Amino acid sequence: MTERHTTPRHDVAIVGFGPVGQVLSLLLGRAGYDVVVLERWPAPYDLPRAVHFDHEIGRIFQAAGVGEQVRAVTDPVPDFYEWQNADREPLVKIDWSGTGPSGWPTANFFSQPQLEAVLSGAAEQTPTVTVHRGCEVTGVEQGPDEVLLRTSGPGPEEVRARYVVGADGANSFVRSRMATSVTDLGFFYDWLIVDCLPHEEEEWSPMNWQLCDPERPTTIVSGGPGRRRWEFLRLAHESIEELNTEETAWRLLAPWGRTPENTTIERHTVYTFQARWVDRWREGRLLLAGDAAHQMPPFAGQGMCSGLRDAVNLAWKLRLVLDGRADADLLDTYTSERSAHVQHAIAMSMELGKVICVLDPEEAKARDSRMIATGADPARALPEAPPPVLGDGVLQRAADGGRAAGVGHLTPQFPVTREGRTALLDELTGGGFVLLTDGEAPLADLDAADRDFLRGIGACLVPLTESGGEWTDSPGGYLPHLREHGHVGALVRPDFYRFGTAAGAAGVRDLVGQLRSQLRSPAHGTDHAPAPAPHTGATAPDGSPLTAAS
C-alpha cells in the first residue's frame, strides 16, 4: 500500500453507525483513542427496529458512559414474558421483572431512534471521535501497518486507520472484502412487523407475550415508552407483497382493537428471520461486529444485545493491542470467544421459534399438551440449553493446560461502598479489569512487577471487607459468592466475564501471571501493531482517568 502522509492515521475506523458502531466508538473514544466513523446514510433512520435489551446490555451502556440517559428512554418490564396458546392458556412464563444480575432491570424495551439519539449524540460530543455521515466506503486496501479505506460522498476521500471494524449490517461491505465463510442454518420465516403509537395510554398485561395460535402466530410486545409492536407470521398462501401493505396491517390489527381512530401505524415491514454467523470475524486488521458477523431470529430478544457484547469484547482487546500492551494475536480470541457465545443465542432463538412458528393444528395441540403439563415452567417447558459462556480465549487455564472450571461466565454487578460512596461496582472502578479479593491478605504475594502490570492495563484492585475497609461489600454481594466456592479472589475482564478465580494468595498471583502471559502471546505474521505512547488505562464514568489500586 502506498503511504499517504497527507491523510492522518486513526487508531480505529468504524464502518457503520448503528447501535454497535455507536457503542464501540464510545468505548474507544472515551478512553482517548482516535476513532473515525464512516456511515453511508446521511441522516439517522427515524423508524423503529430493535426494541429489547437485557440487564447485561444495560451494564454495557453504563460502561459507555450513557447509562442514565438510556434509562430515561426505556421501559423496564414489570412482569412476565408469556407464551399462550390459541385458548390463551399459558405455555411458558419467563420472569422478566425486577433487577437482573448486572444491576440493571432484567428486561428493557425502547424505541431505536430514541436510543440511537442518545448514543450518537454522546459519540459525536466525544472529542476523539469523528463521525462522517453520507460517507460510503467503496474500497479497502489492507497493508502491514494500516488499512486504507476509499470513500464516496461528503467527507474525506481516503481514510487511514490501524484497524477497521465493519459494523455495517447484514449486507456488510467490509465482510465482502474478507475471505471468510458463513454458516447458515437455513431457518427462514417471514414476519410482518407493525409498530404502533396508541393514542391513549393503556396498561398492557402481560406487557410482552406470544400468541402461539397455528391460525396466525403473533407477537405482541412493547415498542418502548408509549409504543406497541405486533408481529404476524406470513402464512403459506400469502405473498410478501400482499402481506406488507397498510391495508393488511389494519386488518390484522383489528381483532386487537386497533383502528385508525385509536392508533397510528408508525411503520410496517416484512422481515425474514435468519440464523447464521460468519466463521471468522478477523482478517488481519479487518474485524466484524453485530449483524455483519451474525443474525438470529428475534424470539429471545438477543439480536442487538449480541452485537453490543461484540463491541465491549472487541473494545478492550483493541485498546491493549493499540497500546502495545498485548500482542495483535489477542484479536483472534474475539472470534473464538464471541462466536461460541453467539451460537448459544442463535440456538435458543431457534428453539423458541420452533415453539411459536407451528402452523399444523395437530402439532400445535401436542405442543400445548406437553408445555401445559409443565405448569408453564421455562426450566421444564423449554428445551435444555447449555449456559451462555464464552468460547475458548483469554481465560484461566487449569494445571493440565485445559480450560479452568467456571471461567467465561458473566459476573454479577453488586453495589459496593468505597470511602463512603455506595454505587454499582463499575461506577466506582471505572470498568476495565477488576481483581476482587476477600480482604487484603490474598494480595500479599503480588510483587511490584505484578502491580505494575495490573496498573499498566488499567486494572483496579478491590479488596472487599464486610465493614471498615476502603472497599465495603453489600449484604449478599461478592464475598458470600467467593466464600461459598472456596475462593479468595476473582479476576473480572472489562467485558464483565470471569477470567478466573483463586483459592489462596499464591493462586491470585498465578491468576495475574496467567493473564500477563496470555496477553503477551508470541506474535506471528505481519499483523503486530506498533506500540504508541500508552493511554491512561481505565476511566471513570465521567471520562476522567482512574488508576489501578497499588
C-alpha positions as CSV (number, residue, x, y, z in Angstrom):
1,M,0.0,0.0,0.0
2,T,1.3,3.5,-0.9
3,E,1.9,5.7,2.2
4,R,-0.3,8.8,2.1
5,H,1.2,11.1,4.7
6,T,-1.2,13.8,3.9
7,T,-4.0,11.7,5.4
8,P,-4.0,11.4,9.2
9,R,-3.9,7.8,10.5
10,H,-6.6,7.0,13.0
11,D,-6.4,4.3,15.7
12,V,-9.7,2.7,14.6
13,A,-12.1,3.3,11.7
14,I,-15.7,2.0,12.3
15,V,-17.8,1.4,9.2
16,G,-21.5,1.8,10.2
17,F,-23.1,3.9,12.9
18,G,-25.9,1.9,14.3
19,P,-26.0,0.9,18.0
20,V,-23.0,-1.4,17.7
21,G,-20.8,1.2,15.9
22,Q,-22.1,3.9,18.3
23,V,-21.2,1.9,21.5
24,L,-17.9,0.8,20.1
25,S,-16.9,4.4,19.2
26,L,-17.9,5.5,22.8
27,L,-15.9,2.7,24.5
28,L,-12.8,3.6,22.5
29,G,-13.3,7.3,22.1
30,R,-13.9,8.0,25.8
31,A,-10.7,6.1,26.6
32,G,-8.8,8.6,24.4
33,Y,-8.4,6.6,21.2
34,D,-8.6,8.4,17.8
35,V,-11.8,6.9,16.2
36,V,-13.3,7.8,12.9
37,V,-16.8,6.6,11.9
38,L,-18.0,6.3,8.3
39,E,-21.8,6.0,7.9
40,R,-23.2,5.6,4.4
41,W,-26.6,7.2,5.2
42,P,-26.7,11.0,5.5
43,A,-29.2,11.0,8.4
44,P,-30.2,8.7,11.2
45,Y,-33.0,6.2,10.3
46,D,-36.1,7.5,12.1
47,L,-38.3,4.4,12.4
48,P,-38.2,1.5,15.0
49,R,-36.3,-1.7,14.6
50,A,-34.8,-3.4,17.7
51,V,-36.9,-3.0,20.8
52,H,-35.3,-5.0,23.6
53,F,-32.1,-5.2,25.7
54,D,-31.3,-7.2,28.8
55,H,-29.6,-6.4,32.1
56,E,-26.1,-7.1,30.7
57,I,-26.6,-4.6,27.9
58,G,-27.6,-2.0,30.4
59,R,-24.2,-2.6,32.1
60,I,-22.5,-2.0,28.7
61,F,-24.4,1.3,28.3
62,Q,-23.2,2.2,31.8
63,A,-19.6,1.4,30.8
64,A,-20.0,3.6,27.7
65,G,-21.0,6.5,30.0
66,V,-24.6,6.8,28.9
67,G,-26.4,4.6,31.5
68,E,-28.7,7.3,32.9
69,Q,-29.6,8.7,29.5
70,V,-30.5,5.3,28.3
71,R,-32.6,4.6,31.4
72,A,-34.6,7.8,30.6
73,V,-35.8,6.4,27.2
74,T,-36.6,2.8,28.2
75,D,-39.4,0.8,29.8
76,P,-38.3,-1.9,32.2
77,V,-40.5,-4.9,32.2
78,P,-42.7,-5.3,35.3
79,D,-43.9,-8.8,34.8
80,F,-43.5,-12.0,32.8
81,Y,-42.7,-12.7,29.1
82,E,-45.6,-15.1,28.5
83,W,-46.4,-17.6,25.7
84,Q,-50.0,-18.6,25.3
85,N,-51.9,-21.0,23.0
86,A,-55.0,-20.2,21.0
87,D,-57.2,-20.7,24.0
88,R,-55.0,-18.2,25.9
89,E,-53.6,-20.9,28.3
90,P,-50.0,-20.2,29.4
91,L,-47.4,-22.4,27.7
92,V,-44.4,-20.8,29.4
93,K,-43.9,-17.8,31.7
94,I,-40.4,-16.3,31.9
95,D,-40.0,-13.9,34.8
96,W,-38.6,-10.6,33.3
97,S,-39.4,-8.5,36.4
98,G,-37.0,-6.9,38.8
99,T,-33.3,-6.3,38.7
100,G,-31.0,-8.7,36.9
101,P,-27.5,-9.9,37.9
102,S,-25.8,-6.9,36.2
103,G,-27.6,-4.4,38.5
104,W,-30.0,-3.3,35.7
105,P,-33.6,-4.3,35.1
106,T,-33.8,-7.8,33.8
107,A,-35.5,-6.7,30.5
108,N,-35.9,-3.3,28.9
109,F,-37.9,-2.0,25.9
110,F,-37.1,1.0,23.8
111,S,-37.6,2.8,20.5
112,Q,-34.4,2.5,18.5
113,P,-34.5,6.1,17.1
114,Q,-34.6,7.4,20.7
115,L,-31.8,5.1,21.8
116,E,-29.6,5.9,18.8
117,A,-30.1,9.7,19.5
118,V,-28.6,9.1,23.0
119,L,-25.7,7.0,21.7
120,S,-24.9,9.0,18.6
121,G,-25.2,12.3,20.5
122,A,-22.7,11.1,23.1
123,A,-20.3,9.8,20.5
124,E,-20.4,12.9,18.4
125,Q,-19.7,15.0,21.5
126,T,-16.6,12.9,22.3
127,P,-13.5,14.9,21.3
128,T,-11.6,11.9,19.9
129,V,-14.5,10.6,17.8
130,T,-15.1,11.9,14.3
131,V,-18.4,10.9,12.5
132,H,-18.8,11.3,8.8
133,R,-22.4,10.7,7.6
134,G,-23.3,10.2,4.0
135,C,-19.8,8.8,3.5
136,E,-19.8,5.3,1.8
137,V,-16.8,3.1,1.9
138,T,-16.1,1.9,-1.7
139,G,-12.6,0.3,-1.3
140,V,-10.5,-1.5,1.3
141,E,-6.7,-1.8,0.9
142,Q,-5.0,-3.6,3.8
143,G,-1.3,-3.2,4.5
144,P,1.1,-4.5,7.1
145,D,0.6,-1.5,9.4
146,E,-2.7,0.1,8.5
147,V,-5.8,-0.1,6.3
148,L,-6.7,2.4,3.6
149,L,-10.4,3.0,3.0
150,R,-11.6,4.8,-0.1
151,T,-14.9,6.5,0.2
152,S,-17.5,8.5,-1.8
153,G,-19.8,11.3,-0.7
154,P,-19.1,14.0,1.9
155,G,-16.0,13.7,4.0
156,P,-12.5,12.5,3.2
157,E,-11.9,10.6,0.0
158,E,-9.4,8.3,1.9
159,V,-9.2,7.2,5.5
160,R,-6.2,5.5,7.1
161,A,-6.6,3.5,10.3
162,R,-4.6,0.9,12.2
163,Y,-7.7,-1.2,12.5
164,V,-11.1,-1.2,10.7
165,V,-14.3,-2.6,12.2
166,G,-17.2,-3.5,10.0
167,A,-20.4,-2.7,12.0
168,D,-22.2,-2.2,8.7
169,G,-25.1,-4.6,9.0
170,A,-26.2,-7.9,7.4
171,N,-25.0,-6.7,3.9
172,S,-21.6,-5.7,5.2
173,F,-19.2,-4.2,2.7
174,V,-16.3,-4.8,5.0
175,R,-17.3,-8.5,5.2
176,S,-17.4,-8.7,1.4
177,R,-13.7,-7.8,1.4
178,M,-12.8,-10.6,3.7
179,A,-12.1,-14.2,2.7
180,T,-14.4,-15.7,5.3
181,S,-17.2,-18.3,5.0
182,V,-20.7,-18.1,6.6
183,T,-22.5,-20.9,8.4
184,D,-26.2,-20.7,7.6
185,L,-28.7,-22.9,9.5
186,G,-31.5,-22.4,6.9
187,F,-34.0,-21.1,9.5
188,F,-36.2,-18.8,7.4
189,Y,-39.5,-17.2,8.4
190,D,-41.2,-14.1,7.1
191,W,-43.0,-11.8,9.6
192,L,-44.9,-8.6,9.2
193,I,-43.7,-6.1,11.8
194,V,-46.2,-3.4,12.7
195,D,-45.1,-0.6,15.0
196,C,-47.9,1.4,16.5
197,L,-48.5,4.6,18.6
198,P,-51.7,4.1,20.6
199,H,-53.4,7.5,21.1
200,E,-54.1,6.9,24.7
201,E,-52.0,5.4,27.5
202,E,-53.1,1.9,28.3
203,E,-52.0,-0.9,30.7
204,W,-50.8,-4.0,28.9
205,S,-50.7,-7.2,30.9
206,P,-48.7,-9.1,30.3
207,M,-46.5,-6.4,28.8
208,N,-44.9,-8.8,26.3
209,W,-46.2,-12.0,25.0
210,Q,-46.5,-14.5,22.2
211,L,-49.8,-16.0,20.8
212,C,-48.9,-19.5,19.7
213,D,-52.0,-19.9,17.5
214,P,-51.5,-22.1,14.4
215,E,-54.0,-20.0,12.6
216,R,-51.7,-17.0,12.9
217,P,-48.7,-17.0,15.3
218,T,-48.4,-13.4,16.7
219,T,-46.1,-11.4,18.8
220,I,-47.4,-8.5,21.0
221,V,-44.7,-6.5,22.8
222,S,-43.7,-3.1,23.9
223,G,-42.1,-0.8,21.3
224,G,-40.6,1.4,24.0
225,P,-42.3,4.2,26.0
226,G,-45.7,4.9,24.5
227,R,-45.4,2.3,21.7
228,R,-46.6,-1.2,20.9
229,R,-45.4,-3.7,18.3
230,W,-47.3,-6.5,16.7
231,E,-45.6,-9.2,14.6
232,F,-47.6,-11.6,12.3
233,L,-46.2,-14.7,10.7
234,R,-46.6,-14.9,7.0
235,L,-48.9,-17.9,6.1
236,A,-48.1,-20.2,3.2
237,H,-50.8,-18.8,0.9
238,E,-49.7,-15.2,1.4
239,S,-47.0,-13.4,-0.6
240,I,-44.7,-10.9,1.0
241,E,-46.1,-8.2,-1.3
242,E,-49.7,-8.6,-0.2
243,L,-48.7,-9.0,3.4
244,N,-46.7,-5.8,3.5
245,T,-49.4,-3.3,3.0
246,E,-51.1,-0.8,5.3
247,E,-54.5,-2.4,4.5
248,T,-53.2,-5.8,5.6
249,A,-51.7,-4.3,8.7
250,W,-55.0,-2.7,9.8
251,R,-56.9,-6.0,9.0
252,L,-54.6,-8.0,11.3
253,L,-54.7,-5.3,14.0
254,A,-58.5,-5.2,14.0
255,P,-59.0,-8.2,16.3
256,W,-56.8,-6.5,18.8
257,G,-59.0,-3.4,19.0
258,R,-56.6,-1.3,17.0
259,T,-58.2,1.2,14.5
260,P,-57.1,4.4,12.8
261,E,-59.3,6.2,15.4
262,N,-57.2,5.0,18.4
263,T,-53.8,4.1,16.9
264,T,-51.2,5.4,14.4
265,I,-49.2,2.9,12.4
266,E,-45.6,4.2,12.6
267,R,-44.1,1.5,10.4
268,H,-44.9,-1.8,8.7
269,T,-42.4,-4.0,7.0
270,V,-41.7,-7.7,6.4
271,Y,-38.5,-9.2,7.9
272,T,-37.1,-12.6,7.0
273,F,-35.8,-14.0,10.2
274,Q,-32.5,-15.9,9.7
275,A,-29.9,-17.9,11.7
276,R,-26.4,-17.5,10.5
277,W,-22.9,-16.5,11.6
278,V,-19.6,-15.6,9.9
279,D,-16.9,-18.3,10.6
280,R,-14.0,-15.9,11.1
281,W,-14.5,-12.3,12.4
282,R,-11.0,-11.1,11.9
283,E,-8.7,-11.0,8.9
284,G,-5.5,-9.1,9.7
285,R,-6.6,-5.6,10.5
286,L,-10.2,-6.0,9.5
287,L,-12.9,-7.1,12.0
288,L,-16.6,-7.6,12.1
289,A,-19.2,-6.9,14.7
290,G,-23.0,-7.1,15.1
291,D,-25.2,-8.1,12.1
292,A,-22.1,-8.1,9.9
293,A,-20.9,-11.1,11.9
294,H,-24.2,-12.9,12.8
295,Q,-28.0,-12.8,12.5
296,M,-30.7,-14.6,14.6
297,P,-34.4,-14.8,15.0
298,P,-35.8,-12.3,17.5
299,F,-37.7,-14.6,19.8
300,A,-35.1,-14.4,22.6
301,G,-34.6,-10.6,22.0
302,Q,-30.8,-11.1,21.6
303,G,-30.0,-9.7,18.1
304,M,-28.8,-6.2,19.1
305,C,-27.7,-7.5,22.5
306,S,-25.3,-9.9,20.8
307,G,-23.9,-7.0,18.7
308,L,-23.2,-4.9,21.8
309,R,-21.5,-7.8,23.5
310,D,-19.3,-7.9,20.4
311,A,-18.5,-4.2,20.9
312,V,-17.4,-4.5,24.6
313,N,-15.4,-7.7,23.9
314,L,-13.6,-6.1,21.0
315,A,-13.1,-2.7,22.6
316,W,-10.8,-3.9,25.5
317,K,-8.8,-6.1,23.2
318,L,-8.2,-3.3,20.7
319,R,-7.2,-0.9,23.5
320,L,-4.5,-3.3,24.7
321,V,-3.2,-4.0,21.2
322,L,-3.2,-0.4,20.2
323,D,-1.2,0.5,23.4
324,G,1.3,-2.3,22.7
325,R,0.4,-4.0,25.9
326,A,-0.9,-7.1,24.2
327,D,0.1,-8.9,21.0
328,A,-2.2,-8.5,18.0
329,D,-2.9,-12.2,18.2
330,L,-5.2,-11.3,21.1
331,L,-7.7,-10.2,18.5
332,D,-8.1,-13.8,17.3
333,T,-9.7,-14.6,20.6
334,Y,-12.5,-12.2,19.6
335,T,-13.8,-14.7,17.1
336,S,-13.3,-17.8,19.3
337,E,-15.0,-16.3,22.4
338,R,-17.8,-14.4,20.7
339,S,-18.7,-16.9,18.0
340,A,-19.3,-19.7,20.5
341,H,-21.3,-17.3,22.7
342,V,-23.5,-16.0,19.9
343,Q,-24.2,-19.6,18.7
344,H,-25.8,-20.2,22.0
345,A,-28.1,-17.2,21.5
346,I,-28.9,-18.3,17.9
347,A,-29.7,-21.8,19.1
348,M,-32.0,-20.6,21.8
349,S,-33.7,-18.2,19.4
350,M,-34.3,-21.0,17.0
351,E,-35.7,-23.3,19.7
352,L,-38.2,-20.6,20.8
353,G,-39.0,-20.0,17.1
354,K,-39.9,-23.7,16.7
355,V,-42.4,-23.3,19.6
356,I,-44.3,-20.4,18.1
357,C,-43.9,-21.0,14.3
358,V,-46.2,-24.0,14.4
359,L,-48.9,-23.9,11.7
360,D,-50.1,-27.5,11.9
361,P,-53.1,-27.8,14.3
362,E,-52.3,-31.3,15.5
363,E,-48.6,-30.4,16.1
364,A,-49.8,-27.4,18.0
365,K,-52.1,-29.5,20.1
366,A,-49.3,-31.8,21.0
367,R,-47.1,-28.9,21.8
368,D,-49.7,-27.3,24.0
369,S,-50.3,-30.5,25.9
370,R,-46.7,-31.0,26.6
371,M,-46.0,-27.5,27.7
372,I,-49.1,-27.0,29.8
373,A,-48.2,-30.2,31.7
374,T,-45.0,-28.4,32.9
375,G,-47.0,-25.7,34.6
376,A,-45.5,-23.2,32.2
377,D,-42.2,-23.5,34.0
378,P,-39.5,-22.4,31.5
379,A,-37.0,-24.8,33.0
380,R,-39.2,-27.7,32.1
381,A,-41.2,-26.3,29.1
382,L,-38.3,-25.1,27.0
383,P,-35.5,-27.3,25.6
384,E,-32.5,-27.6,27.7
385,A,-29.6,-25.4,26.6
386,P,-26.0,-25.0,27.6
387,P,-25.2,-21.9,29.6
388,P,-24.2,-18.8,27.7
389,V,-20.5,-19.0,28.2
390,L,-17.6,-17.6,26.2
391,G,-15.7,-19.8,23.8
392,D,-12.0,-20.5,24.3
393,G,-9.9,-17.4,24.6
394,V,-8.4,-15.2,27.3
395,L,-9.4,-17.4,30.3
396,Q,-7.7,-19.1,33.2
397,R,-6.1,-22.4,32.4
398,A,-6.1,-25.4,34.7
399,A,-3.0,-27.2,35.8
400,D,-3.2,-29.7,32.9
401,G,-3.4,-26.7,30.4
402,G,-7.1,-27.1,29.7
403,R,-9.7,-24.5,30.5
404,A,-10.2,-23.9,34.2
405,A,-13.7,-24.7,35.6
406,G,-16.2,-21.9,35.9
407,V,-14.4,-19.4,33.7
408,G,-16.0,-17.4,30.9
409,H,-19.3,-16.7,32.7
410,L,-20.9,-13.3,33.2
411,T,-20.1,-11.9,36.6
412,P,-22.8,-10.0,38.6
413,Q,-22.6,-6.3,39.4
414,F,-23.4,-5.6,43.0
415,P,-23.4,-2.3,44.9
416,V,-20.2,-1.7,46.9
417,T,-19.1,1.2,49.1
418,R,-15.8,3.0,48.6
419,E,-14.8,5.7,51.1
420,G,-18.4,6.5,52.0
421,R,-19.9,6.4,48.5
422,T,-22.2,3.5,47.6
423,A,-22.8,2.6,43.9
424,L,-22.7,-0.3,41.5
425,L,-19.2,-1.7,41.2
426,D,-18.4,-0.4,37.7
427,E,-19.3,3.1,38.7
428,L,-16.6,3.0,41.4
429,T,-13.9,1.2,39.5
430,G,-14.4,2.9,36.1
431,G,-14.6,-0.5,34.4
432,G,-11.5,-2.3,33.0
433,F,-10.0,-5.4,34.6
434,V,-11.1,-5.8,38.3
435,L,-9.4,-8.0,40.8
436,L,-11.9,-8.7,43.6
437,T,-10.5,-10.2,46.8
438,D,-11.7,-11.3,50.2
439,G,-9.8,-8.6,52.1
440,E,-6.1,-7.5,51.6
441,A,-4.5,-10.9,52.6
442,P,-5.0,-12.5,49.1
443,L,-2.9,-9.7,47.6
444,A,0.1,-10.4,49.8
445,D,2.0,-12.5,47.1
446,L,1.8,-9.8,44.4
447,D,5.1,-8.2,43.9
448,A,6.0,-4.8,42.3
449,A,6.1,-6.3,38.8
450,D,2.6,-7.8,39.2
451,R,1.2,-4.5,40.4
452,D,3.0,-2.6,37.6
453,F,1.4,-5.0,35.1
454,L,-2.1,-4.5,36.6
455,R,-1.6,-0.8,36.6
456,G,-0.4,-0.8,33.0
457,I,-3.6,-2.5,31.8
458,G,-5.8,-0.2,33.8
459,A,-6.8,-2.8,36.3
460,C,-8.4,-1.9,39.7
461,L,-7.7,-3.9,42.9
462,V,-10.8,-4.2,45.1
463,P,-10.0,-5.8,48.4
464,L,-13.5,-6.2,49.9
465,T,-14.4,-6.3,53.6
466,E,-17.8,-6.6,55.3
467,S,-17.1,-3.3,57.1
468,G,-14.4,-0.9,57.9
469,G,-12.2,-1.1,54.8
470,E,-11.7,1.1,51.8
471,W,-14.0,-1.2,49.8
472,T,-17.1,-2.5,51.6
473,D,-19.2,-5.2,50.1
474,S,-23.0,-5.1,50.2
475,P,-25.0,-7.7,52.0
476,G,-25.4,-10.7,49.8
477,G,-22.8,-9.3,47.4
478,Y,-19.5,-10.6,46.2
479,L,-18.0,-12.0,49.5
480,P,-20.7,-14.7,50.1
481,H,-20.2,-15.9,46.5
482,L,-16.4,-16.1,46.8
483,R,-16.6,-17.9,50.2
484,E,-19.3,-20.3,49.0
485,H,-16.9,-21.6,46.4
486,G,-13.8,-21.5,48.4
487,H,-12.3,-18.6,46.5
488,V,-10.4,-15.7,47.9
489,G,-10.2,-13.8,44.6
490,A,-11.7,-13.4,41.2
491,L,-10.3,-11.6,38.2
492,V,-13.1,-10.0,36.1
493,R,-12.4,-8.8,32.5
494,P,-13.5,-5.4,31.1
495,D,-16.5,-7.1,29.4
496,F,-17.6,-8.4,32.8
497,Y,-16.8,-12.0,32.1
498,R,-14.8,-14.1,34.6
499,F,-11.1,-14.6,33.7
500,G,-10.6,-16.9,36.6
501,T,-10.6,-17.4,40.4
502,A,-8.1,-18.2,43.1
503,A,-8.2,-20.3,46.3
504,G,-5.3,-18.5,48.0
505,A,-2.7,-15.7,47.7
506,A,-0.4,-17.9,45.6
507,G,-3.4,-18.6,43.3
508,V,-4.1,-14.8,43.0
509,R,-0.5,-14.3,41.8
510,D,-0.8,-17.2,39.4
511,L,-4.0,-15.7,38.1
512,V,-2.2,-12.4,37.3
513,G,0.7,-14.3,35.8
514,Q,-1.6,-16.2,33.5
515,L,-3.3,-13.0,32.3
516,R,0.1,-11.4,31.6
517,S,1.3,-14.5,29.7
518,Q,-1.9,-14.7,27.6
519,L,-1.8,-11.0,26.6
520,R,1.8,-11.2,25.5
521,S,1.5,-14.4,23.4
522,P,4.2,-14.6,20.7
523,A,3.5,-12.6,17.6
524,H,3.3,-14.2,14.2
525,G,2.9,-13.0,10.6
526,T,3.0,-9.3,9.9
527,D,0.0,-8.1,11.9
528,H,1.8,-7.0,15.0
529,A,0.7,-3.4,15.7
530,P,3.5,-0.9,16.7
531,A,3.2,0.4,20.2
532,P,2.2,4.0,20.6
533,A,2.5,6.1,23.7
534,P,0.4,4.4,26.4
535,H,-3.1,5.7,27.1
536,T,-4.1,6.3,30.7
537,G,-5.9,2.9,31.1
538,A,-9.3,2.7,32.9
539,T,-11.5,5.7,33.0
540,A,-14.3,6.8,35.4
541,P,-17.8,7.2,34.1
542,D,-17.2,10.9,33.5
543,G,-14.2,10.1,31.3
544,S,-11.5,11.1,33.9
545,P,-8.5,8.8,34.4
546,L,-8.7,6.1,37.1
547,T,-5.5,4.5,38.4
548,A,-5.3,0.9,39.5
549,A,-5.0,0.4,43.2
550,S,-1.4,-0.2,44.4
